[in-house]
Amino acid sequence: MKRFKCDVLVVGGGGAALRAAIAARELDPECRVILVTKGKLGTTGTTANSCSDRMAFHATLPHTEPVGEDAWKYHADDIYRLGGKVSDYDLAVILAKRSCEAFEYLDSLGVPFVKKDGKAHQFVTDGSKYARACYTGPKTAIHIEQALVRRARELNIEVVENSMVVSLLVEDGEVVGAIGVDEADEVLFFDTPAVVLGTGGGGEVFEYNVYPPGATGDGYAMALRAGASLVNMEFIQIGLSSVKTKLACSGSLMRAVPRFVNDLGEEFLIKYFPEGTSWMEIHNVVFEKGASWPVSCEHASSQIDIAVFKEIMKGRRVYLDFSANPQGFQFGQLKAENRHRYAQEVNNPISDDQRESSPLARLKEINPASIQWLKDNGIDLEKGEMIEIVPAGQHFQGGVKIREKGNTEVRGLFAAGECAGGQHGANRPGGNALLDCQVFGKIAGEEAVRYAKSALMSKKAITEEMWSGLQKEELIFKHDGANSAAKVGKSIYASELKGEIQRLMTRYVSVVRTYEGLSKAWQRLTELEQYQVKRGDLSLIEYYECLNLLLVAKAMVLACMQRRESRGPHLFFQSEDDLRPLPGSPGYEKYFVIRYKGDELVAEAHEPVRPNDSWR
């Protein structure tokens, strides 16, 4: 067993975790900070691996429209409004007010944001009236990660790589330490009064997702077991993505208006739109899908996600074909506003005839770099190869419930970034995820230092006797069969457990959700919880990841079952045969908190923090 002692333990290796560790050390250079990451620093986590059409960092800067001291209010209102009024407005205010500071910090670290006349160039993303999206290009997140890694190394922050924190030690409602394992299967013990969770989302709960390996919702599971709550776990952004490359098929890939075909060569979209819908109406929706990529019931383009999901459930494979125009397509018949949007994105102007010729020609005109990127990653559109697509998990809108200081109900436990919940609701403005990591990463890191200073005055030392007691109480999971109190005489290998969870969640908790389907998922997950889980040939890290996925999946399903309406990416259907989800209801302008009550996972409806005149 390896033992560590620190003032602040930061768990994760992405943008939120790095920012928290940096903030803690910058606030107090004498603070003992340890950062634990599953892989090698700078290579693991979503921030280090994300790439999209034009990745955004959302910020209200001095020159951001509508300009002026109150410009942040429009930003905060967008977060709250787009979130479906099921998030905490005061957290939206913090994000908006501190977005400029967060941008300027990254800029000072050398993140190569695109600028014009010395000012960050900004564009409009989904859900926003004003242009707030700053960017470096497709690799904005990667550039942010690289800058933060450089800063962390300058500060000599201690990093424990290739390791996983698996359990938080809590006494009398406050953190006293944490347990982990490393790649050599050795147990790690961290003696600390303060922990910041920056572990990202749980994308691997789905069979198809755009997350890097290791996104198993560890922070959600640890927080629940420690006595904290999760919130808004039904809101998971899901978008059409490449099976082969995991590329989000948004932006220009949709604005080029490709054909949606199944493996029989059929253009199937029209079957899933209202009777009488013309092909040109559908083509306009496809174009607009570029600006509303994650499925959202508030956008007409959600019908495309529903169509693709239903085709796949019929056993079909679905592709984007750029080699020929979709049926009945004429560029001149696109809506005037869509043609104007297209013209703003032109990089390599071509003739009108060329533009009319094919989706590939249009993609060459507006985003030739995407064609090369796909070719470099094994899909050659110029040879007529198609992009196979599926609805893939992309971002968890909810997470560990936090308040203004990034704090949770457990004293000494903080969370930031995608691991945290309450700051976003059903949807979020594009680019606000990267912003969230930096704003609440800094807040959580600084508040963890302040808490640690006061807590250390009264914190009891972890003695060998206490350590032995912790082991006897099984606060460390057993290495082979974590749920030793299983009520049934059945067992399952962890790898098989993970596969079954993924199939259940992809089938019943993806684009189309019904109470009947969710009930089936809940029943089976509850049964699996009673099995003895065998480690098999997995590493300890992989084993604990599988156990975490089971708890994360249950929390998600339980949250989904409470919300019998549609809101954001939560599309709730009366029946799987229906083509339209149920409408949203003002009666559901609340969020659902998931927590343990004794040994039972329960859901409670809470009122979010609403706007008031003091913020206006």
C-alpha positions in Angstrom: 0.0 0.0 0.0 1.3 3.4 -1.0 0.4 6.3 1.3 0.1 10.0 0.4 -0.6 13.1 2.4 -1.8 16.4 1.0 -4.0 19.4 1.6 -6.0 19.1 -1.6 -6.5 16.0 -3.7 -7.7 16.7 -7.3 -9.1 13.7 -9.2 -9.0 13.8 -13.0 -6.7 15.0 -15.8 -8.8 17.2 -18.0 -9.5 20.9 -18.1 -11.5 21.1 -14.8 -9.1 19.1 -12.8 -6.0 20.9 -14.1 -7.6 24.3 -13.5 -8.5 23.3 -9.9 -5.0 22.1 -9.1 -3.4 25.2 -10.6 -5.8 27.5 -8.8 -5.1 25.8 -5.5 -1.3 26.2 -5.9 -1.5 29.7 -7.2 -3.7 30.8 -4.3 -1.3 29.2 -1.8 2.1 28.2 -3.1 2.7 26.2 0.1 -0.4 24.1 -0.4 0.3 20.5 -0.9 -1.7 19.5 -4.0 -1.8 16.1 -5.6 -3.5 15.4 -8.9 -4.5 11.8 -9.7 -5.1 10.9 -13.3 -5.9 7.5 -14.9 -3.4 7.9 -17.7 -0.4 10.1 -18.5 -1.0 13.7 -17.8 -2.1 15.6 -20.9 -3.3 12.5 -22.8 -6.4 11.3 -21.0 -9.8 12.9 -20.4 -12.2 14.6 -22.7 -10.4 18.0 -22.9 -7.2 16.4 -24.1 -8.9 14.4 -26.8 -11.9 16.5 -28.1 -12.0 17.6 -31.7 -14.9 19.0 -33.7 -15.8 21.1 -36.7 -14.9 24.4 -34.8 -14.7 23.8 -31.1 -15.8 26.8 -29.0 -15.0 28.4 -25.7 -18.0 30.6 -24.7 -17.2 33.9 -23.2 -18.6 37.4 -22.7 -15.7 39.8 -23.4 -15.6 43.6 -23.4 -16.3 43.7 -27.1 -18.9 41.0 -27.1 -22.4 42.1 -28.3 -24.4 43.8 -27.1 -21.4 45.3 -25.3 -21.5 47.1 -22.0 -21.3 46.3 -18.3 -24.5 44.3 -18.4 -23.6 42.1 -21.4 -23.1 39.2 -19.0 -26.8 39.2 -18.2 -27.7 38.1 -21.7 -25.2 35.3 -21.3 -26.6 34.1 -18.0 -30.1 34.3 -19.3 -29.2 32.2 -22.3 -27.7 29.5 -20.0 -30.8 29.4 -17.9 -33.4 29.8 -20.7 -31.7 27.3 -23.0 -31.3 24.9 -20.1 -35.1 24.8 -19.8 -35.3 26.6 -16.5 -34.1 23.5 -14.6 -30.7 24.8 -13.5 -29.6 27.1 -10.8 -29.6 30.7 -12.1 -27.0 31.9 -9.6 -24.5 29.4 -11.1 -25.3 30.7 -14.5 -24.5 34.2 -13.3 -21.2 33.0 -12.0 -20.3 31.4 -15.4 -21.3 34.5 -17.3 -19.6 37.1 -15.0 -16.4 35.1 -14.8 -16.2 34.1 -18.4 -14.0 37.0 -19.4 -11.5 36.3 -16.6 -11.4 32.7 -17.6 -10.7 33.6 -21.2 -8.0 36.1 -20.3 -6.2 33.5 -18.1 -6.1 31.0 -20.9 -5.0 33.7 -23.3 -2.1 34.6 -20.9 -1.0 31.0 -20.9 -0.6 31.1 -24.7 -3.8 29.4 -25.9 -3.7 30.5 -29.6 -7.2 31.9 -29.9 -8.1 33.3 -33.3 -8.1 37.1 -33.2 -9.0 40.0 -35.5 -7.6 43.5 -34.9 -6.2 42.2 -31.6 -9.5 41.0 -30.2 -10.8 37.4 -30.0 -12.9 36.5 -33.0 -16.3 35.2 -31.9 -19.1 33.4 -33.6 -22.7 32.5 -32.8 -23.3 29.0 -31.4 -26.6 27.1 -30.8 -28.9 28.7 -28.3 -27.3 32.2 -28.3 -28.4 35.4 -29.9 -24.9 37.0 -29.7 -21.5 35.8 -30.9 -19.6 34.6 -27.8 -17.7 31.6 -29.1 -14.0 32.0 -29.0 -11.9 29.3 -30.7 -8.5 28.2 -32.0 -10.0 25.8 -34.6 -11.0 22.1 -34.3 -8.5 21.6 -31.5 -9.6 24.4 -29.1 -10.0 21.9 -26.2 -6.6 20.3 -26.9 -4.9 23.6 -27.0 -6.4 24.5 -23.6 -5.3 21.2 -22.1 -1.7 21.7 -23.4 -1.5 25.2 -21.9 -2.8 24.0 -18.5 -0.4 21.1 -18.5 2.5 23.5 -19.1 1.3 25.7 -16.2 0.9 22.7 -13.8 4.4 21.6 -14.6 5.7 25.1 -14.0 4.1 25.0 -10.5 5.6 21.6 -9.8 2.2 20.1 -8.9 2.6 16.5 -7.9 0.9 14.1 -10.3 0.1 10.5 -9.7 -0.4 9.0 -13.2 -2.0 5.7 -14.3 -4.0 5.6 -11.1 -7.7 5.8 -10.2 -9.4 7.0 -7.0 -12.1 4.5 -6.2 -13.5 5.5 -2.9 -13.9 8.6 -0.7 -13.5 8.2 3.1 -16.1 10.2 5.0 -16.6 10.6 8.7 -19.4 12.6 10.3 -20.2 14.1 6.9 -16.7 15.3 6.1 -13.9 14.0 3.9 -11.0 12.5 5.7 -9.2 10.7 2.9 -9.5 8.6 -0.3 -8.6 5.2 -1.6 -7.2 4.4 -5.0 -5.4 1.8 -7.1 -2.7 2.0 -9.7 -1.8 0.2 -12.9 0.2 -2.3 -10.9 -2.9 -3.2 -8.8 -1.4 -1.6 -5.7 -3.8 0.1 -3.3 -3.2 3.9 -2.7 -4.2 5.8 0.4 -4.6 9.6 0.4 -4.7 11.4 3.7 -6.5 14.6 2.9 -9.3 16.9 4.1 -10.3 18.2 0.7 -11.1 16.5 -2.6 -12.0 18.1 -5.9 -13.7 15.8 -8.4 -12.9 16.7 -12.0 -13.5 13.3 -13.5 -15.7 14.3 -16.4 -18.7 12.4 -17.7 -19.8 8.8 -17.9 -20.0 8.4 -21.7 -19.0 4.7 -21.6 -22.4 3.9 -20.2 -23.4 3.9 -23.8 -22.3 1.5 -26.5 -21.6 4.4 -28.8 -20.1 7.6 -27.4 -17.5 10.2 -28.5 -15.6 10.0 -25.2 -12.0 8.8 -24.8 -11.5 5.5 -22.9 -12.0 5.8 -19.2 -15.0 8.1 -19.2 -17.0 5.9 -16.7 -18.6 8.5 -14.4 -16.2 7.7 -11.5 -16.9 11.0 -9.8 -20.7 10.4 -9.9 -20.3 7.0 -8.3 -17.9 8.1 -5.7 -19.9 11.2 -4.7 -23.1 9.1 -4.4 -21.4 6.5 -2.2 -19.9 9.3 -0.1 -23.3 10.9 0.6 -23.5 13.6 -2.0 -26.3 14.0 -4.5 -26.5 14.0 -8.3 -28.8 16.3 -10.3 -30.2 16.5 -13.9 -28.8 13.1 -14.7 -31.5 12.5 -17.4 -30.0 15.3 -19.5 -27.3 13.7 -21.6 -26.4 15.3 -24.9 -26.5 12.7 -27.7 -25.5 13.5 -31.3 -25.0 11.8 -34.6 -21.4 10.8 -34.8 -19.0 8.7 -37.0 -18.8 5.1 -35.9 -15.2 4.9 -37.2 -13.7 8.2 -36.0 -16.1 9.4 -33.2 -16.3 12.7 -35.0 -19.4 14.7 -34.2 -21.2 15.1 -37.6 -22.3 18.7 -37.1 -21.6 22.1 -38.5 -20.5 22.1 -42.1 -21.0 18.3 -42.5 -24.7 19.0 -42.2 -24.7 22.3 -44.0 -23.3 20.6 -47.0 -26.7 18.7 -47.0 -25.6 15.1 -47.6 -27.8 12.1 -48.3 -29.0 10.0 -45.3 -29.1 6.5 -46.5 -29.4 3.0 -44.9 -27.5 -0.1 -45.9 -30.1 -0.8 -48.5 -29.4 2.5 -50.2 -32.7 4.0 -49.2 -33.1 7.7 -48.4 -35.3 7.1 -45.4 -35.8 10.5 -43.6 -39.1 11.3 -45.3 -40.7 8.2 -43.6 -40.2 9.9 -40.2 -41.5 13.4 -41.0 -45.2 14.4 -41.0 -47.1 13.3 -44.0 -47.0 15.9 -46.7 -43.5 17.2 -45.8 -41.6 18.0 -48.9 -38.0 16.9 -49.6 -36.9 20.5 -49.7 -38.4 21.1 -46.2 -36.3 18.1 -45.0 -33.2 19.4 -46.7 -33.6 22.7 -44.8 -33.9 20.8 -41.5 -30.7 18.9 -42.4 -28.9 22.1 -43.0 -30.1 23.6 -39.7 -29.0 20.4 -38.0 -25.5 21.8 -38.3 -26.3 24.4 -35.6 -28.3 22.0 -33.3 -26.2 18.9 -33.3 -27.0 17.4 -29.9 -30.6 16.1 -30.1 -33.0 18.5 -28.5 -36.8 18.3 -28.5 -37.0 22.0 -28.9 -35.5 21.8 -32.4 -37.2 20.3 -35.5 -33.9 18.6 -36.4 -34.5 16.2 -33.5 -36.7 14.3 -36.1 -33.5 13.4 -37.9 -32.0 11.8 -34.7 -35.3 9.9 -34.2 -35.2 8.7 -37.8 -31.7 7.5 -37.5 -32.3 5.8 -34.1 -35.4 4.0 -35.4 -33.6 2.8 -38.5 -30.8 1.4 -36.4 -33.3 -0.3 -34.1 -34.8 -2.0 -37.2 -31.4 -3.6 -37.8 -30.3 -1.2 -40.5 -26.9 0.7 -40.7 -27.1 4.4 -41.5 -24.7 6.5 -43.5 -24.0 10.1 -44.7 -23.3 10.0 -48.4 -21.6 13.0 -49.9 -21.2 11.6 -53.4 -24.6 12.7 -54.8 -27.3 15.1 -53.9 -30.3 14.0 -51.9 -33.6 13.5 -53.7 -35.1 16.7 -55.0 -32.2 19.0 -53.7 -31.7 22.4 -55.2 -29.4 24.8 -53.5 -31.4 27.8 -54.6 -34.5 26.4 -52.8 -32.8 26.5 -49.4 -34.3 29.2 -47.1 -32.7 32.6 -47.6 -31.3 32.6 -44.1 -29.7 29.2 -44.7 -28.1 30.4 -47.9 -26.8 33.5 -46.1 -25.4 31.3 -43.3 -23.7 29.2 -46.0 -22.2 32.2 -47.7 -20.6 33.3 -44.4 -18.7 30.1 -44.2 -17.3 29.9 -47.7 -13.5 29.3 -47.8 -12.9 28.3 -51.4 -15.5 29.8 -53.7 -16.8 27.7 -56.5 -19.3 28.2 -59.3 -23.0 27.9 -58.9 -23.0 24.8 -61.1 -20.3 23.2 -58.9 -22.2 24.1 -55.8 -25.3 22.4 -57.1 -23.4 19.2 -58.1 -22.9 17.4 -54.9 -22.6 17.6 -51.1 -18.9 16.9 -51.5 -18.5 20.0 -53.7 -20.3 22.1 -51.1 -18.1 20.7 -48.3 -15.0 21.5 -50.2 -16.3 25.1 -50.5 -17.1 25.7 -46.9 -14.8 23.3 -44.9 -12.1 21.5 -47.0 -10.1 20.8 -43.8 -12.9 18.4 -42.7 -12.4 16.3 -45.8 -8.7 16.0 -45.2 -9.3 15.2 -41.5 -11.7 12.4 -42.4 -9.2 11.0 -45.0 -6.4 11.1 -42.4 -8.7 9.1 -40.1 -9.7 6.4 -42.7 -12.7 7.8 -44.5 -12.1 9.1 -48.1 -15.1 11.1 -49.2 -13.5 11.9 -52.5 -13.4 8.1 -53.3 -17.1 7.9 -52.5 -16.7 6.4 -49.1 -19.6 7.1 -46.7 -19.6 8.0 -43.0 -21.5 5.5 -40.9 -23.3 7.3 -38.1 -25.0 6.5 -34.9 -26.5 8.6 -32.0 -23.6 8.8 -29.6 -23.3 10.1 -26.0 -21.5 13.4 -26.0 -21.9 15.4 -22.8 -23.6 15.0 -19.4 -25.5 18.2 -18.5 -25.9 17.1 -14.9 -23.7 15.6 -12.3 -22.6 16.0 -8.7 -24.8 18.8 -7.3 -22.8 21.8 -6.4 -23.4 25.3 -5.1 -21.6 28.6 -5.6 -18.2 27.5 -4.2 -18.2 24.2 -6.2 -19.1 22.6 -2.9 -21.3 19.6 -2.3 -23.4 18.4 0.7 -20.3 16.5 2.0 -17.9 18.9 3.7 -14.5 19.0 2.0 -15.9 17.6 -1.3 -16.0 19.8 -4.4 -16.7 19.2 -8.0 -16.2 21.0 -11.3 -16.6 20.6 -15.0 -18.7 17.9 -16.5 -18.6 16.0 -13.3 -20.6 18.8 -11.6 -24.3 19.5 -11.9 -26.7 22.4 -11.4 -24.9 25.0 -13.5 -26.5 23.7 -16.7 -30.0 22.4 -17.4 -31.4 20.4 -20.3 -29.3 22.1 -22.9 -26.4 24.6 -22.9 -25.0 27.2 -25.2 -22.3 25.7 -27.5 -18.9 26.3 -25.9 -20.1 26.6 -22.3 -18.7 23.2 -21.4 -15.1 24.4 -21.8 -16.0 27.6 -20.0 -17.5 25.6 -17.1 -14.3 23.7 -16.6 -12.3 26.8 -16.2 -14.7 28.9 -14.1 -15.7 26.3 -11.6 -12.4 24.5 -11.8 -10.8 27.7 -10.4 -13.5 28.2 -7.9 -13.4 24.6 -6.6 -9.6 24.6 -6.4 -9.5 27.9 -4.4 -12.3 26.9 -2.1 -10.8 23.5 -1.4 -7.6 25.3 -0.2 -9.6 27.6 2.1 -11.6 24.7 3.4 -8.4 22.6 4.0 -6.7 25.3 6.0 -9.6 25.4 8.5 -10.3 21.6 8.5 -6.6 20.7 9.1 -6.8 22.4 12.5 -9.2 19.7 13.8 -8.7 16.8 11.4 -7.8 13.6 13.1 -4.7 11.7 11.9 -5.4 8.4 10.1 -3.7 5.9 12.4 -2.9 2.3 11.5 -5.7 1.2 13.8 -8.2 3.4 12.0 -6.8 2.1 8.7 -7.4 -1.5 9.7 -10.9 -0.6 10.8 -11.6 1.0 7.4 -10.5 -2.2 5.7 -12.7 -4.4 7.9 -15.7 -2.1 7.2 -15.1 -2.8 3.5 -14.9 0.9 2.5 -12.4 -0.4 0.0 -14.1 -2.6 -2.6 -13.1 -6.2 -2.6 -11.0 -7.0 -5.6 -13.2 -9.9 -6.8 -16.9 -9.5 -6.1 -17.4 -6.0 -4.7 -21.0 -6.6 -3.7 -20.3 -9.4 -1.3 -23.8 -9.1 0.1 -25.3 -10.3 -3.1 -28.8 -11.8 -2.6 -28.7 -14.2 -5.5 -26.3 -16.9 -6.3 -25.4 -15.6 -9.7 -22.1 -14.1 -10.9 -21.0 -12.2 -13.9 -17.6 -11.1 -15.2 -17.0 -7.3 -15.0 -16.5 -7.1 -18.8 -19.8 -8.8 -19.4 -21.5 -6.5 -17.0 -20.2 -3.5 -18.9 -21.4 -4.9 -22.2 -24.9 -5.5 -20.8 -25.1 -2.1 -19.3 -24.1 -0.5 -22.6 -26.7 -2.4 -24.5 -29.5 -1.6 -22.1 -28.6 2.1 -22.0 -28.2 2.3 -25.8 -31.6 0.6 -26.3 -33.7 2.3 -23.7 -32.0 5.5 -22.5 -30.8 7.0 -25.8 -32.8 9.1 -28.3 -36.2 7.3 -27.7 -37.2 6.9 -24.1 -40.5 5.5 -22.8 -41.6 4.6 -19.3 -42.0 1.0 -20.3 -38.4 0.8 -21.7 -36.9 2.7 -18.8 -38.7 0.3 -16.4 -37.2 -2.7 -18.2 -33.7 -1.1 -17.9 -34.2 -0.4 -14.2 -35.4 -3.9 -13.5 -32.4 -5.5 -15.2 -29.9 -3.1 -13.7 -31.3 -3.8 -10.2 -30.9 -7.6 -10.9 -27.3 -7.1 -12.0 -26.6 -5.2 -8.8 -27.3 -8.4 -6.9 -24.8 -10.4 -8.9 -21.3 -11.2 -7.7 -19.0 -9.3 -10.1 -15.9 -11.2 -11.0 -12.8 -9.3 -12.0 -11.6 -11.8 -14.6 -8.6 -10.7 -16.5 -9.2 -7.0 -16.1 -6.9 -4.6 -14.2 -8.2 -3.2 -10.9 -8.8 0.1 -12.6 -10.9 -1.5 -15.4 -12.8 -3.5 -12.8 -13.8 -0.6 -10.7 -14.8 1.3 -13.8 -17.3 -1.4 -14.6 -18.7 -1.2 -11.1 -19.0 2.5 -11.4 -20.9 2.2 -14.7 -23.6 0.1 -13.0 -24.3 2.8 -10.4 -24.1 5.6 -12.9 -26.6 3.8 -15.2 -29.0 3.3 -12.3 -28.9 7.0 -11.4 -29.5 8.0 -15.0 -32.5 5.6 -15.4 -34.0 6.7 -12.1 -33.8 10.3 -13.1 -35.3 9.6 -16.6 -38.3 7.8 -15.0 -39.2 10.9 -13.0 -39.5 13.2 -16.0 -42.5 12.2 -18.0 -42.2 15.0 -20.5 -39.7 16.0 -23.1 -37.1 18.7 -22.4 -33.8 19.2 -24.2 -32.1 15.8 -25.0 -34.7 13.9 -22.9 -37.2 12.8 -25.5 -40.0 11.0 -23.7 -42.5 9.0 -25.8 -45.8 7.5 -24.9 -44.9 4.5 -27.0 -41.9 3.4 -29.0 -44.1 3.3 -32.1 -44.7 7.1 -31.9 -42.8 9.4 -34.2 -43.2 12.4 -31.9 -42.1 12.7 -28.3 -44.5 14.1 -25.6 -44.4 17.9 -25.3 -42.7 19.7 -22.4 -44.8 20.8 -19.4 -44.3 23.9 -17.2 -45.0 21.6 -14.3 -41.6 20.0 -14.8 -39.6 23.2 -14.4 -37.8 21.6 -11.6 -34.8 19.2 -11.3 -34.6 15.8 -9.8 -31.9 15.0 -7.2 -30.6 11.4 -6.9 -29.1 10.3 -3.7 -28.8 7.4 -1.3 -31.4 7.1 1.5 -30.0 4.3 3.6 -29.2 1.5 1.1 -31.8 2.7 -1.5 -31.2 5.1 -4.4 -34.0 7.6 -4.4 -35.1 10.6 -6.5 -36.5 13.9 -5.1 -37.9 16.8 -6.9 -36.3 20.2 -6.0 -37.0 23.8 -7.1 -33.9 25.3 -8.8 -32.6 28.7 -7.8 -34.7 31.1 -9.9 -33.7 34.6 -11.3 -34.5 37.5 -9.1 -34.2 41.3 -9.4 -30.8 41.4 -7.7 -29.3 39.8 -10.8 -31.1 42.1 -13.3 
